[in-house]
C-alpha cells in the first residue's frame, strides 16, 4: 500500500486544503530531488510516490474546474 494520500482523501479536501497539500508536496519533491543529486536519498521510491500525489492533486483540481467532481462544502 502506498504511503501517500488516496484519491478519496484528496477528494474530501476543500480547494484551499488541496492547494496547501500541493505546495507541501512540491516542496517535498524538491527536497527529495536535492537529496538524490547529493547521493543522500535513502528511499528512492518516495520520489515516485510524491510525483504521483502531485499528479492526483492536479487531476482532482482540473476535474473540479470542469464540474466532473464537486468540492466539499466549506463549513463556516
PDB file of N, H, CA, C and O in Angstrom:
ATOM      1  N   UNK A   1       0.837  -1.173   0.000  1.00  0.00           N
ATOM      2  CA  UNK A   1       0.000   0.000   0.000  1.00  0.00           C
ATOM      3  C   UNK A   1       0.886   1.242   0.000  1.00  0.00           C
ATOM      4  O   UNK A   1       1.903   1.291   0.693  1.00  0.00           O
ATOM      5  N   UNK A   2       0.506   2.203  -0.754  1.00  0.00           N
ATOM      6  H   UNK A   2      -0.320   2.163  -1.316  1.00  0.00           H
ATOM      7  CA  UNK A   2       1.293   3.437  -0.869  1.00  0.00           C
ATOM      8  C   UNK A   2       1.182   4.264   0.408  1.00  0.00           C
ATOM      9  O   UNK A   2       0.165   4.233   1.100  1.00  0.00           O
ATOM     10  N   UNK A   3       2.230   4.991   0.700  1.00  0.00           N
ATOM     11  H   UNK A   3       3.057   5.016   0.138  1.00  0.00           H
ATOM     12  CA  UNK A   3       2.246   5.832   1.893  1.00  0.00           C
ATOM     13  C   UNK A   3       1.493   7.135   1.689  1.00  0.00           C
ATOM     14  O   UNK A   3       1.038   7.748   2.655  1.00  0.00           O
ATOM     15  N   UNK A   4       1.359   7.562   0.444  1.00  0.00           N
ATOM     16  H   UNK A   4       1.729   7.065  -0.340  1.00  0.00           H
ATOM     17  CA  UNK A   4       0.741   8.845   0.129  1.00  0.00           C
ATOM     18  C   UNK A   4      -0.762   8.841   0.359  1.00  0.00           C
ATOM     19  O   UNK A   4      -1.344   7.848   0.797  1.00  0.00           O
ATOM     20  N   UNK A   5      -1.366   9.963   0.056  1.00  0.00           N
ATOM     21  H   UNK A   5      -0.894  10.770  -0.299  1.00  0.00           H
ATOM     22  CA  UNK A   5      -2.802  10.106   0.221  1.00  0.00           C
ATOM     23  C   UNK A   5      -3.554   9.411  -0.897  1.00  0.00           C
ATOM     24  O   UNK A   5      -3.098   9.375  -2.040  1.00  0.00           O
ATOM     25  N   UNK A   6      -4.710   8.861  -0.557  1.00  0.00           N
ATOM     26  H   UNK A   6      -5.080   8.891   0.371  1.00  0.00           H
ATOM     27  CA  UNK A   6      -5.535   8.223  -1.574  1.00  0.00           C
ATOM     28  C   UNK A   6      -6.375   9.284  -2.283  1.00  0.00           C
ATOM     29  O   UNK A   6      -6.476  10.423  -1.827  1.00  0.00           O
ATOM     30  N   UNK A   7      -6.964   8.896  -3.383  1.00  0.00           N
ATOM     31  H   UNK A   7      -6.882   7.971  -3.753  1.00  0.00           H
ATOM     32  CA  UNK A   7      -7.813   9.799  -4.143  1.00  0.00           C
ATOM     33  C   UNK A   7      -9.024  10.217  -3.314  1.00  0.00           C
ATOM     34  O   UNK A   7      -9.465  11.364  -3.394  1.00  0.00           O
ATOM     35  N   UNK A   8      -9.561   9.294  -2.520  1.00  0.00           N
ATOM     36  H   UNK A   8      -9.203   8.363  -2.456  1.00  0.00           H
ATOM     37  CA  UNK A   8     -10.718   9.600  -1.693  1.00  0.00           C
ATOM     38  C   UNK A   8     -10.373  10.671  -0.652  1.00  0.00           C
ATOM     39  O   UNK A   8     -11.171  11.572  -0.392  1.00  0.00           O
ATOM     40  N   UNK A   9      -9.190  10.566  -0.066  1.00  0.00           N
ATOM     41  H   UNK A   9      -8.541   9.834  -0.277  1.00  0.00           H
ATOM     42  CA  UNK A   9      -8.763  11.554   0.925  1.00  0.00           C
ATOM     43  C   UNK A   9      -8.571  12.924   0.278  1.00  0.00           C
ATOM     44  O   UNK A   9      -8.955  13.945   0.850  1.00  0.00           O
ATOM     45  N   UNK A  10      -7.981  12.944  -0.908  1.00  0.00           N
ATOM     46  H   UNK A  10      -7.669  12.115  -1.373  1.00  0.00           H
ATOM     47  CA  UNK A  10      -7.780  14.213  -1.610  1.00  0.00           C
ATOM     48  C   UNK A  10      -9.114  14.806  -2.051  1.00  0.00           C
ATOM     49  O   UNK A  10      -9.299  16.022  -2.011  1.00  0.00           O
ATOM     50  N   UNK A  11     -10.042  13.951  -2.471  1.00  0.00           N
ATOM     51  H   UNK A  11      -9.892  12.963  -2.505  1.00  0.00           H
ATOM     52  CA  UNK A  11     -11.352  14.412  -2.928  1.00  0.00           C
ATOM     53  C   UNK A  11     -12.147  15.039  -1.788  1.00  0.00           C
ATOM     54  O   UNK A  11     -12.973  15.921  -2.021  1.00  0.00           O
ATOM     55  N   UNK A  12     -11.908  14.594  -0.566  1.00  0.00           N
ATOM     56  H   UNK A  12     -11.238  13.876  -0.377  1.00  0.00           H
ATOM     57  CA  UNK A  12     -12.625  15.126   0.589  1.00  0.00           C
ATOM     58  C   UNK A  12     -12.093  16.490   1.027  1.00  0.00           C
ATOM     59  O   UNK A  12     -12.719  17.159   1.849  1.00  0.00           O
ATOM     60  N   UNK A  13     -10.954  16.907   0.492  1.00  0.00           N
ATOM     61  H   UNK A  13     -10.446  16.363  -0.176  1.00  0.00           H
ATOM     62  CA  UNK A  13     -10.355  18.198   0.871  1.00  0.00           C
ATOM     63  C   UNK A  13     -11.032  19.341   0.124  1.00  0.00           C
ATOM     64  O   UNK A  13     -11.519  19.180  -0.995  1.00  0.00           O
ATOM     65  N   UNK A  14     -11.046  20.498   0.778  1.00  0.00           N
ATOM     66  H   UNK A  14     -10.651  20.629   1.687  1.00  0.00           H
ATOM     67  CA  UNK A  14     -11.551  21.696   0.107  1.00  0.00           C
ATOM     68  C   UNK A  14     -10.481  22.193  -0.861  1.00  0.00           C
ATOM     69  O   UNK A  14      -9.353  21.700  -0.852  1.00  0.00           O
ATOM     70  N   UNK A  15     -10.835  23.168  -1.693  1.00  0.00           N
ATOM     71  H   UNK A  15     -11.752  23.568  -1.700  1.00  0.00           H
ATOM     72  CA  UNK A  15      -9.873  23.704  -2.657  1.00  0.00           C
ATOM     73  C   UNK A  15      -8.663  24.319  -1.963  1.00  0.00           C
ATOM     74  O   UNK A  15      -7.535  24.179  -2.436  1.00  0.00           O
ATOM     75  N   UNK A  16      -8.894  24.993  -0.851  1.00  0.00           N
ATOM     76  H   UNK A  16      -9.810  25.106  -0.467  1.00  0.00           H
ATOM     77  CA  UNK A  16      -7.792  25.631  -0.116  1.00  0.00           C
ATOM     78  C   UNK A  16      -6.855  24.568   0.461  1.00  0.00           C
ATOM     79  O   UNK A  16      -5.634  24.700   0.383  1.00  0.00           O
ATOM     80  N   UNK A  17      -7.428  23.526   1.035  1.00  0.00           N
ATOM     81  H   UNK A  17      -8.420  23.418   1.098  1.00  0.00           H
ATOM     82  CA  UNK A  17      -6.611  22.443   1.588  1.00  0.00           C
ATOM     83  C   UNK A  17      -5.840  21.729   0.480  1.00  0.00           C
ATOM     84  O   UNK A  17      -4.691  21.330   0.667  1.00  0.00           O
ATOM     85  N   UNK A  18      -6.481  21.575  -0.665  1.00  0.00           N
ATOM     86  H   UNK A  18      -7.415  21.899  -0.817  1.00  0.00           H
ATOM     87  CA  UNK A  18      -5.844  20.919  -1.805  1.00  0.00           C
ATOM     88  C   UNK A  18      -4.631  21.724  -2.288  1.00  0.00           C
ATOM     89  O   UNK A  18      -3.583  21.153  -2.588  1.00  0.00           O
ATOM     90  N   UNK A  19      -4.778  23.034  -2.361  1.00  0.00           N
ATOM     91  H   UNK A  19      -5.630  23.497  -2.118  1.00  0.00           H
ATOM     92  CA  UNK A  19      -3.663  23.885  -2.780  1.00  0.00           C
ATOM     93  C   UNK A  19      -2.525  23.848  -1.760  1.00  0.00           C
ATOM     94  O   UNK A  19      -1.352  23.877  -2.130  1.00  0.00           O
ATOM     95  N   UNK A  20      -2.876  23.784  -0.483  1.00  0.00           N
ATOM     96  H   UNK A  20      -3.830  23.760  -0.182  1.00  0.00           H
ATOM     97  CA  UNK A  20      -1.856  23.702   0.569  1.00  0.00           C
ATOM     98  C   UNK A  20      -1.102  22.370   0.468  1.00  0.00           C
ATOM     99  O   UNK A  20       0.120  22.336   0.609  1.00  0.00           O
ATOM    100  N   UNK A  21      -1.824  21.286   0.227  1.00  0.00           N
ATOM    101  H   UNK A  21      -2.817  21.313   0.113  1.00  0.00           H
ATOM    102  CA  UNK A  21      -1.197  19.972   0.078  1.00  0.00           C
ATOM    103  C   UNK A  21      -0.306  19.941  -1.166  1.00  0.00           C
ATOM    104  O   UNK A  21       0.758  19.322  -1.158  1.00  0.00           O
ATOM    105  N   UNK A  22      -0.748  20.611  -2.235  1.00  0.00           N
ATOM    106  H   UNK A  22      -1.613  21.113  -2.241  1.00  0.00           H
ATOM    107  CA  UNK A  22       0.067  20.701  -3.450  1.00  0.00           C
ATOM    108  C   UNK A  22       1.378  21.417  -3.163  1.00  0.00           C
ATOM    109  O   UNK A  22       2.442  20.980  -3.602  1.00  0.00           O
ATOM    110  N   UNK A  23       1.298  22.505  -2.433  1.00  0.00           N
ATOM    111  H   UNK A  23       0.434  22.860  -2.077  1.00  0.00           H
ATOM    112  CA  UNK A  23       2.500  23.264  -2.079  1.00  0.00           C
ATOM    113  C   UNK A  23       3.461  22.402  -1.251  1.00  0.00           C
ATOM    114  O   UNK A  23       4.666  22.391  -1.502  1.00  0.00           O
ATOM    115  N   UNK A  24       2.916  21.680  -0.262  1.00  0.00           N
ATOM    116  H   UNK A  24       1.937  21.689  -0.058  1.00  0.00           H
ATOM    117  CA  UNK A  24       3.749  20.815   0.578  1.00  0.00           C
ATOM    118  C   UNK A  24       4.406  19.706  -0.249  1.00  0.00           C
ATOM    119  O   UNK A  24       5.581  19.392  -0.060  1.00  0.00           O
ATOM    120  N   UNK A  25       3.637  19.124  -1.160  1.00  0.00           N
ATOM    121  H   UNK A  25       2.683  19.379  -1.314  1.00  0.00           H
ATOM    122  CA  UNK A  25       4.162  18.032  -1.984  1.00  0.00           C
ATOM    123  C   UNK A  25       5.263  18.523  -2.914  1.00  0.00           C
ATOM    124  O   UNK A  25       6.260  17.829  -3.115  1.00  0.00           O
ATOM    125  N   UNK A  26       5.094  19.705  -3.479  1.00  0.00           N
ATOM    126  H   UNK A  26       4.284  20.269  -3.315  1.00  0.00           H
ATOM    127  CA  UNK A  26       6.133  20.253  -4.355  1.00  0.00           C
ATOM    128  C   UNK A  26       7.405  20.549  -3.574  1.00  0.00           C
ATOM    129  O   UNK A  26       8.506  20.331  -4.079  1.00  0.00           O
ATOM    130  N   UNK A  27       7.267  21.043  -2.349  1.00  0.00           N
ATOM    131  H   UNK A  27       6.373  21.220  -1.939  1.00  0.00           H
ATOM    132  CA  UNK A  27       8.449  21.288  -1.516  1.00  0.00           C
ATOM    133  C   UNK A  27       9.151  19.970  -1.187  1.00  0.00           C
ATOM    134  O   UNK A  27      10.378  19.885  -1.220  1.00  0.00           O
ATOM    135  N   UNK A  28       8.356  18.943  -0.869  1.00  0.00           N
ATOM    136  H   UNK A  28       7.358  19.012  -0.841  1.00  0.00           H
ATOM    137  CA  UNK A  28       8.946  17.640  -0.566  1.00  0.00           C
ATOM    138  C   UNK A  28       9.659  17.072  -1.789  1.00  0.00           C
ATOM    139  O   UNK A  28      10.744  16.504  -1.665  1.00  0.00           O
ATOM    140  N   UNK A  29       9.057  17.220  -2.968  1.00  0.00           N
ATOM    141  H   UNK A  29       8.175  17.681  -3.069  1.00  0.00           H
ATOM    142  CA  UNK A  29       9.684  16.732  -4.192  1.00  0.00           C
ATOM    143  C   UNK A  29      11.009  17.442  -4.443  1.00  0.00           C
ATOM    144  O   UNK A  29      11.992  16.811  -4.832  1.00  0.00           O
ATOM    145  N   UNK A  30      11.035  18.747  -4.222  1.00  0.00           N
ATOM    146  H   UNK A  30      10.237  19.260  -3.907  1.00  0.00           H
ATOM    147  CA  UNK A  30      12.284  19.495  -4.383  1.00  0.00           C
ATOM    148  C   UNK A  30      13.353  18.956  -3.445  1.00  0.00           C
ATOM    149  O   UNK A  30      14.489  18.729  -3.861  1.00  0.00           O
ATOM    150  N   UNK A  31      12.995  18.749  -2.175  1.00  0.00           N
ATOM    151  H   UNK A  31      12.072  18.933  -1.837  1.00  0.00           H
ATOM    152  CA  UNK A  31      13.958  18.248  -1.199  1.00  0.00           C
ATOM    153  C   UNK A  31      14.430  16.842  -1.544  1.00  0.00           C
ATOM    154  O   UNK A  31      15.606  16.520  -1.370  1.00  0.00           O
ATOM    155  N   UNK A  32      13.513  15.998  -2.035  1.00  0.00           N
ATOM    156  H   UNK A  32      12.558  16.259  -2.176  1.00  0.00           H
ATOM    157  CA  UNK A  32      13.903  14.643  -2.431  1.00  0.00           C
ATOM    158  C   UNK A  32      14.849  14.666  -3.623  1.00  0.00           C
ATOM    159  O   UNK A  32      15.826  13.918  -3.659  1.00  0.00           O
ATOM    160  N   UNK A  33      14.562  15.522  -4.597  1.00  0.00           N
ATOM    161  H   UNK A  33      13.769  16.129  -4.569  1.00  0.00           H
ATOM    162  CA  UNK A  33      15.456  15.636  -5.755  1.00  0.00           C
ATOM    163  C   UNK A  33      16.827  16.137  -5.342  1.00  0.00           C
ATOM    164  O   UNK A  33      17.845  15.661  -5.843  1.00  0.00           O
ATOM    165  N   UNK A  34      16.853  17.095  -4.432  1.00  0.00           N
ATOM    166  H   UNK A  34      16.025  17.482  -4.025  1.00  0.00           H
ATOM    167  CA  UNK A  34      18.123  17.626  -3.939  1.00  0.00           C
ATOM    168  C   UNK A  34      18.916  16.526  -3.245  1.00  0.00           C
ATOM    169  O   UNK A  34      20.124  16.397  -3.445  1.00  0.00           O
ATOM    170  N   UNK A  35      18.227  15.734  -2.428  1.00  0.00           N
ATOM    171  H   UNK A  35      17.246  15.838  -2.265  1.00  0.00           H
ATOM    172  CA  UNK A  35      18.897  14.627  -1.742  1.00  0.00           C
ATOM    173  C   UNK A  35      19.412  13.583  -2.726  1.00  0.00           C
ATOM    174  O   UNK A  35      20.479  13.004  -2.523  1.00  0.00           O
ATOM    175  N   UNK A  36      18.652  13.348  -3.788  1.00  0.00           N
ATOM    176  H   UNK A  36      17.785  13.818  -3.952  1.00  0.00           H
ATOM    177  CA  UNK A  36      19.079  12.363  -4.787  1.00  0.00           C
ATOM    178  C   UNK A  36      20.343  12.818  -5.503  1.00  0.00           C
ATOM    179  O   UNK A  36      21.229  12.010  -5.780  1.00  0.00           O
ATOM    180  N   UNK A  37      20.426  14.102  -5.800  1.00  0.00           N
ATOM    181  H   UNK A  37      19.706  14.758  -5.575  1.00  0.00           H
ATOM    182  CA  UNK A  37      21.590  14.630  -6.503  1.00  0.00           C
ATOM    183  C   UNK A  37      22.835  14.567  -5.619  1.00  0.00           C
ATOM    184  O   UNK A  37      23.937  14.310  -6.105  1.00  0.00           O
ATOM    185  N   UNK A  38      22.653  14.802  -4.331  1.00  0.00           N
ATOM    186  H   UNK A  38      21.758  15.010  -3.936  1.00  0.00           H
ATOM    187  CA  UNK A  38      23.794  14.780  -3.412  1.00  0.00           C
ATOM    188  C   UNK A  38      24.056  13.385  -2.857  1.00  0.00           C
ATOM    189  O   UNK A  38      24.877  13.220  -1.955  1.00  0.00           O
ATOM    190  N   UNK A  39      23.360  12.375  -3.393  1.00  0.00           N
ATOM    191  H   UNK A  39      22.693  12.509  -4.125  1.00  0.00           H
ATOM    192  CA  UNK A  39      23.552  10.971  -3.020  1.00  0.00           C
ATOM    193  C   UNK A  39      23.244  10.702  -1.553  1.00  0.00           C
ATOM    194  O   UNK A  39      23.883   9.856  -0.928  1.00  0.00           O
ATOM    195  N   UNK A  40      22.267  11.419  -1.002  1.00  0.00           N
ATOM    196  H   UNK A  40      21.748  12.106  -1.510  1.00  0.00           H
ATOM    197  CA  UNK A  40      21.868  11.179   0.385  1.00  0.00           C
ATOM    198  C   UNK A  40      20.437  10.652   0.475  1.00  0.00           C
ATOM    199  O   UNK A  40      19.883  10.557   1.570  1.00  0.00           O
ATOM    200  N   UNK A  41      19.839  10.312  -0.654  1.00  0.00           N
ATOM    201  H   UNK A  41      20.289  10.389  -1.544  1.00  0.00           H
ATOM    202  CA  UNK A  41      18.466   9.840  -0.672  1.00  0.00           C
ATOM    203  C   UNK A  41      18.417   8.385  -0.222  1.00  0.00           C
ATOM    204  O   UNK A  41      19.101   7.532  -0.788  1.00  0.00           O
ATOM    205  N   UNK A  42      17.608   8.105   0.795  1.00  0.00           N
ATOM    206  H   UNK A  42      17.053   8.798   1.255  1.00  0.00           H
ATOM    207  CA  UNK A  42      17.510   6.752   1.327  1.00  0.00           C
ATOM    208  C   UNK A  42      16.386   5.965   0.664  1.00  0.00           C
ATOM    209  O   UNK A  42      16.545   4.774   0.396  1.00  0.00           O
ATOM    210  N   UNK A  43      15.253   6.611   0.394  1.00  0.00           N
ATOM    211  H   UNK A  43      15.124   7.578   0.612  1.00  0.00           H
ATOM    212  CA  UNK A  43      14.088   5.928  -0.162  1.00  0.00           C
ATOM    213  C   UNK A  43      13.785   6.493  -1.544  1.00  0.00           C
ATOM    214  O   UNK A  43      13.064   7.483  -1.671  1.00  0.00           O
ATOM    215  N   UNK A  44      14.330   5.869  -2.568  1.00  0.00           N
ATOM    216  H   UNK A  44      14.916   5.065  -2.464  1.00  0.00           H
ATOM    217  CA  UNK A  44      14.140   6.379  -3.924  1.00  0.00           C
ATOM    218  C   UNK A  44      12.709   6.200  -4.404  1.00  0.00           C
ATOM    219  O   UNK A  44      12.280   6.907  -5.316  1.00  0.00           O
ATOM    220  N   UNK A  45      11.970   5.290  -3.828  1.00  0.00           N
ATOM    221  H   UNK A  45      12.317   4.716  -3.087  1.00  0.00           H
ATOM    222  CA  UNK A  45      10.577   5.082  -4.198  1.00  0.00           C
ATOM    223  C   UNK A  45       9.686   6.238  -3.799  1.00  0.00           C
ATOM    224  O   UNK A  45       8.616   6.437  -4.374  1.00  0.00           O
ATOM    225  N   UNK A  46      10.122   6.993  -2.824  1.00  0.00           N
ATOM    226  H   UNK A  46      10.991   6.832  -2.356  1.00  0.00           H
ATOM    227  CA  UNK A  46       9.331   8.140  -2.367  1.00  0.00           C
ATOM    228  C   UNK A  46       9.223   9.203  -3.460  1.00  0.00           C
ATOM    229  O   UNK A  46       8.211   9.899  -3.545  1.00  0.00           O
ATOM    230  N   UNK A  47      10.252   9.336  -4.294  1.00  0.00           N
ATOM    231  H   UNK A  47      11.074   8.771  -4.225  1.00  0.00           H
ATOM    232  CA  UNK A  47      10.196  10.283  -5.418  1.00  0.00           C
ATOM    233  C   UNK A  47       8.991   9.977  -6.304  1.00  0.00           C
ATOM    234  O   UNK A  47       8.237  10.878  -6.672  1.00  0.00           O
ATOM    235  N   UNK A  48       8.819   8.730  -6.636  1.00  0.00           N
ATOM    236  H   UNK A  48       9.431   7.998  -6.338  1.00  0.00           H
ATOM    237  CA  UNK A  48       7.717   8.307  -7.491  1.00  0.00           C
ATOM    238  C   UNK A  48       6.369   8.569  -6.814  1.00  0.00           C
ATOM    239  O   UNK A  48       5.433   9.043  -7.458  1.00  0.00           O
ATOM    240  N   UNK A  49       6.270   8.262  -5.515  1.00  0.00           N
ATOM    241  H   UNK A  49       7.031   7.877  -4.992  1.00  0.00           H
ATOM    242  CA  UNK A  49       5.028   8.467  -4.772  1.00  0.00           C
ATOM    243  C   UNK A  49       4.627   9.940  -4.757  1.00  0.00           C
ATOM    244  O   UNK A  49       3.459  10.271  -4.958  1.00  0.00           O
ATOM    245  N   UNK A  50       5.586  10.812  -4.521  1.00  0.00           N
ATOM    246  H   UNK A  50       6.535  10.543  -4.357  1.00  0.00           H
ATOM    247  CA  UNK A  50       5.296  12.242  -4.440  1.00  0.00           C
ATOM    248  C   UNK A  50       4.892  12.787  -5.802  1.00  0.00           C
ATOM    249  O   UNK A  50       3.970  13.598  -5.893  1.00  0.00           O
ATOM    250  N   UNK A  51       5.571  12.350  -6.867  1.00  0.00           N
ATOM    251  H   UNK A  51       6.319  11.691  -6.793  1.00  0.00           H
ATOM    252  CA  UNK A  51       5.187  12.779  -8.216  1.00  0.00           C
ATOM    253  C   UNK A  51       3.762  12.353  -8.540  1.00  0.00           C
ATOM    254  O   UNK A  51       2.998  13.125  -9.120  1.00  0.00           O
ATOM    255  N   UNK A  52       3.408  11.150  -8.176  1.00  0.00           N
ATOM    256  H   UNK A  52       4.029  10.523  -7.705  1.00  0.00           H
ATOM    257  CA  UNK A  52       2.046  10.661  -8.425  1.00  0.00           C
ATOM    258  C   UNK A  52       1.023  11.406  -7.579  1.00  0.00           C
ATOM    259  O   UNK A  52      -0.088  11.675  -8.035  1.00  0.00           O
ATOM    260  N   UNK A  53       1.396  11.739  -6.350  1.00  0.00           N
ATOM    261  H   UNK A  53       2.299  11.521  -5.980  1.00  0.00           H
ATOM    262  CA  UNK A  53       0.498  12.506  -5.486  1.00  0.00           C
ATOM    263  C   UNK A  53       0.219  13.887  -6.092  1.00  0.00           C
ATOM    264  O   UNK A  53      -0.917  14.361  -6.078  1.00  0.00           O
ATOM    265  N   UNK A  54       1.261  14.521  -6.619  1.00  0.00           N
ATOM    266  H   UNK A  54       2.183  14.136  -6.630  1.00  0.00           H
ATOM    267  CA  UNK A  54       1.096  15.822  -7.271  1.00  0.00           C
ATOM    268  C   UNK A  54       0.184  15.685  -8.488  1.00  0.00           C
ATOM    269  O   UNK A  54      -0.670  16.539  -8.726  1.00  0.00           O
ATOM    270  N   UNK A  55       0.362  14.624  -9.246  1.00  0.00           N
ATOM    271  H   UNK A  55       1.056  13.931  -9.052  1.00  0.00           H
ATOM    272  CA  UNK A  55      -0.485  14.395 -10.420  1.00  0.00           C
ATOM    273  C   UNK A  55      -1.939  14.177 -10.005  1.00  0.00           C
ATOM    274  O   UNK A  55      -2.851  14.669 -10.670  1.00  0.00           O
ATOM    275  N   UNK A  56      -2.162  13.448  -8.916  1.00  0.00           N
ATOM    276  H   UNK A  56      -1.421  13.048  -8.376  1.00  0.00           H
ATOM    277  CA  UNK A  56      -3.529  13.243  -8.425  1.00  0.00           C
ATOM    278  C   UNK A  56      -4.179  14.568  -8.034  1.00  0.00           C
ATOM    279  O   UNK A  56      -5.348  14.810  -8.333  1.00  0.00           O
ATOM    280  N   UNK A  57      -3.415  15.414  -7.369  1.00  0.00           N
ATOM    281  H   UNK A  57      -2.465  15.217  -7.126  1.00  0.00           H
ATOM    282  CA  UNK A  57      -3.944  16.712  -6.942  1.00  0.00           C
ATOM    283  C   UNK A  57      -4.324  17.546  -8.154  1.00  0.00           C
ATOM    284  O   UNK A  57      -5.403  18.137  -8.191  1.00  0.00           O
ATOM    285  N   UNK A  58      -3.441  17.596  -9.148  1.00  0.00           N
ATOM    286  H   UNK A  58      -2.565  17.116  -9.119  1.00  0.00           H
ATOM    287  CA  UNK A  58      -3.746  18.351 -10.366  1.00  0.00           C
ATOM    288  C   UNK A  58      -4.980  17.785 -11.080  1.00  0.00           C
ATOM    289  O   UNK A  58      -5.790  18.543 -11.615  1.00  0.00           O
ATOM    290  N   UNK A  59      -5.118  16.472 -11.089  1.00  0.00           N
ATOM    291  H   UNK A  59      -4.460  15.857 -10.655  1.00  0.00           H
ATOM    292  CA  UNK A  59      -6.263  15.850 -11.742  1.00  0.00           C
ATOM    293  C   UNK A  59      -7.562  16.218 -11.041  1.00  0.00           C
ATOM    294  O   UNK A  59      -8.541  16.577 -11.696  1.00  0.00           O
ATOM    295  N   UNK A  60      -7.577  16.133  -9.725  1.00  0.00           N
ATOM    296  H   UNK A  60      -6.782  15.841  -9.193  1.00  0.00           H
ATOM    297  CA  UNK A  60      -8.783  16.476  -8.970  1.00  0.00           C
ATOM    298  C   UNK A  60      -9.106  17.948  -9.144  1.00  0.00           C
ATOM    299  O   UNK A  60     -10.270  18.320  -9.293  1.00  0.00           O
ATOM    300  N   UNK A  61      -8.084  18.779  -9.124  1.00  0.00           N
ATOM    301  H   UNK A  61      -7.139  18.477  -9.002  1.00  0.00           H
ATOM    302  CA  UNK A  61      -8.286  20.214  -9.315  1.00  0.00           C
ATOM    303  C   UNK A  61      -8.915  20.508 -10.678  1.00  0.00           C
ATOM    304  O   UNK A  61      -9.842  21.312 -10.776  1.00  0.00           O
ATOM    305  N   UNK A  62      -8.414  19.862 -11.719  1.00  0.00           N
ATOM    306  H   UNK A  62      -7.661  19.209 -11.639  1.00  0.00           H
ATOM    307  CA  UNK A  62      -8.932  20.078 -13.075  1.00  0.00           C
ATOM    308  C   UNK A  62     -10.347  19.517 -13.218  1.00  0.00           C
ATOM    309  O   UNK A  62     -11.191  20.128 -13.874  1.00  0.00           O
ATOM    310  N   UNK A  63     -10.608  18.374 -12.619  1.00  0.00           N
ATOM    311  H   UNK A  63      -9.923  17.877 -12.087  1.00  0.00           H
ATOM    312  CA  UNK A  63     -11.951  17.800 -12.682  1.00  0.00           C
ATOM    313  C   UNK A  63     -12.968  18.701 -11.990  1.00  0.00           C
ATOM    314  O   UNK A  63     -14.118  18.786 -12.421  1.00  0.00           O
ATOM    315  N   UNK A  64     -12.554  19.364 -10.934  1.00  0.00           N
ATOM    316  H   UNK A  64     -11.620  19.295 -10.584  1.00  0.00           H
ATOM    317  CA  UNK A  64     -13.450  20.315 -10.263  1.00  0.00           C
ATOM    318  C   UNK A  64     -13.715  21.527 -11.150  1.00  0.00           C
ATOM    319  O   UNK A  64     -14.831  22.045 -11.179  1.00  0.00           O
ATOM    320  N   UNK A  65     -12.698  21.977 -11.868  1.00  0.00           N
ATOM    321  H   UNK A  65     -11.791  21.556 -11.844  1.00  0.00           H
ATOM    322  CA  UNK A  65     -12.893  23.104 -12.789  1.00  0.00           C
ATOM    323  C   UNK A  65     -13.882  22.742 -13.884  1.00  0.00           C
ATOM    324  O   UNK A  65     -14.657  23.591 -14.323  1.00  0.00           O
ATOM    325  N   UNK A  66     -13.863  21.494 -14.328  1.00  0.00           N
ATOM    326  H   UNK A  66     -13.233  20.804 -13.971  1.00  0.00           H
ATOM    327  CA  UNK A  66     -14.754  21.042 -15.402  1.00  0.00           C
ATOM    328  C   UNK A  66     -16.090  20.515 -14.870  1.00  0.00           C
ATOM    329  O   UNK A  66     -16.910  20.026 -15.647  1.00  0.00           O
ATOM    330  N   UNK A  67     -16.315  20.608 -13.580  1.00  0.00           N
ATOM    331  H   UNK A  67     -15.649  21.006 -12.949  1.00  0.00           H
ATOM    332  CA  UNK A  67     -17.522  20.117 -12.905  1.00  0.00           C
ATOM    333  C   UNK A  67     -17.721  18.616 -13.067  1.00  0.00           C
ATOM    334  O   UNK A  67     -18.855  18.137 -13.106  1.00  0.00           O
ATOM    335  N   UNK A  68     -16.638  17.885 -13.158  1.00  0.00           N
ATOM    336  H   UNK A  68     -15.717  18.274 -13.126  1.00  0.00           H
ATOM    337  CA  UNK A  68     -16.712  16.430 -13.157  1.00  0.00           C
ATOM    338  C   UNK A  68     -16.798  15.940 -11.715  1.00  0.00           C
ATOM    339  O   UNK A  68     -17.531  15.000 -11.408  1.00  0.00           O
ATOM    340  N   UNK A  69     -16.055  16.579 -10.855  1.00  0.00           N
ATOM    341  H   UNK A  69     -15.460  17.343 -11.105  1.00  0.00           H
ATOM    342  CA  UNK A  69     -16.095  16.313  -9.414  1.00  0.00           C
ATOM    343  C   UNK A  69     -16.619  17.560  -8.730  1.00  0.00           C
ATOM    344  O   UNK A  69     -16.511  18.668  -9.256  1.00  0.00           O
ATOM    345  N   UNK A  70     -17.181  17.368  -7.566  1.00  0.00           N
ATOM    346  H   UNK A  70     -17.269  16.469  -7.139  1.00  0.00           H
ATOM    347  CA  UNK A  70     -17.626  18.516  -6.789  1.00  0.00           C
ATOM    348  C   UNK A  70     -16.786  18.651  -5.539  1.00  0.00           C
ATOM    349  O   UNK A  70     -16.428  17.657  -4.908  1.00  0.00           O
ATOM    350  N   UNK A  71     -16.480  19.863  -5.191  1.00  0.00           N
ATOM    351  H   UNK A  71     -16.771  20.671  -5.704  1.00  0.00           H
ATOM    352  CA  UNK A  71     -15.696  20.140  -3.990  1.00  0.00           C
ATOM    353  C   UNK A  71     -16.617  20.054  -2.783  1.00  0.00           C
ATOM    354  O   UNK A  71     -17.793  20.406  -2.879  1.00  0.00           O
ATOM    355  N   UNK A  72     -16.104  19.591  -1.646  1.00  0.00           N
ATOM    356  H   UNK A  72     -15.149  19.305  -1.567  1.00  0.00           H
ATOM    357  CA  UNK A  72     -16.939  19.553  -0.437  1.00  0.00           C
ATOM    358  C   UNK A  72     -17.296  20.986  -0.015  1.00  0.00           C
ATOM    359  O   UNK A  72     -16.547  21.931  -0.262  1.00  0.00           O
ATOM    360  N   UNK A  73     -18.434  21.111   0.613  1.00  0.00           N
ATOM    361  H   UNK A  73     -19.042  20.343   0.814  1.00  0.00           H
ATOM    362  CA  UNK A  73     -18.893  22.422   1.066  1.00  0.00           C
ATOM    363  C   UNK A  73     -18.056  22.842   2.265  1.00  0.00           C
ATOM    364  O   UNK A  73     -17.944  22.100   3.241  1.00  0.00           O
ATOM    365  N   UNK A  74     -17.470  24.028   2.192  1.00  0.00           N
ATOM    366  H   UNK A  74     -17.561  24.630   1.399  1.00  0.00           H
ATOM    367  CA  UNK A  74     -16.658  24.539   3.306  1.00  0.00           C
ATOM    368  C   UNK A  74     -17.573  25.019   4.417  1.00  0.00           C
ATOM    369  O   UNK A  74     -18.509  25.782   4.178  1.00  0.00           O
ATOM    370  N   UNK A  75     -17.300  24.569   5.632  1.00  0.00           N
ATOM    371  H   UNK A  75     -16.540  23.950   5.827  1.00  0.00           H
ATOM    372  CA  UNK A  75     -18.100  24.983   6.777  1.00  0.00           C
ATOM    373  C   UNK A  75     -17.587  26.279   7.335  1.00  0.00           C
ATOM    374  O   UNK A  75     -16.380  26.525   7.349  1.00  0.00           O
ATOM    375  N   UNK A  76     -18.497  27.113   7.796  1.00  0.00           N
ATOM    376  H   UNK A  76     -19.477  26.914   7.784  1.00  0.00           H
ATOM    377  CA  UNK A  76     -18.096  28.411   8.378  1.00  0.00           C
ATOM    378  C   UNK A  76     -18.288  28.406   9.871  1.00  0.00           C
ATOM    379  O   UNK A  76     -18.007  29.405  10.533  1.00  0.00           O
TER     380      UNK A  76
END
